[in-house]
Each structure stands twice: as C-alpha cells, then as structure tokens.
Amino acid sequence: MPGQGPSSSSTSHFSSEFQRSILLVDDEATFAIHLAASAAPRLDRIFEARNGVEAIEVYKKDSPDLVMLDVNMPVMDGSRPCGR
C-alpha cells in the first residue's frame, strides 16, 4: 500500500544507543563555532581541535565518526593527519 514503505516512517534509523559524533578541526574559532552550530542538531557529540596535532590526539582518544579538517592551519596542516 502507498505510504507504508520504509521511506514513510517517521522514526529514526539510528537506535537510541548509537552516538553520532564529529571532530571539527580549524584554527579560526569563528568558523569552528559556525560549523558546530550547524551540525549540533544532528549530532550527539562535537569535538574540536585547533590544529592537526590536536586533531590526532582527540581522534585517538574519542574516535569520532566524522572528521572535518581545515587545510591551512599552524603546527600541522589538515592534510597531514589524514595519513596517520
């Protein structure tokens, strides 16, 4: 019958036990704040780092589901943590 397939369900496909998380890595606080605000309604946990070195530490400790990296940052740019 129409309207009874999976696409018509109003329940989430995620169980309440599943925690969605993201690591935002940016040296500019303003940009990180805007990203966090736009992502917050869809996520359970938001982690932040200011450079690639911090990003690696947070990733190892908290294992976020998704990582968004700025490319141009001090200490270690966003492309280098990808290979670690």
Secondary structure, 3 states (H helix, E strand, C coil): CCCCCHHHCCCCCCCCCCCCEEEEECCCHHHHHHHHHHHHHHCCEEEEECCHHHHHHHHHHHCCCEEEECCCCCCCCCCCHHHC
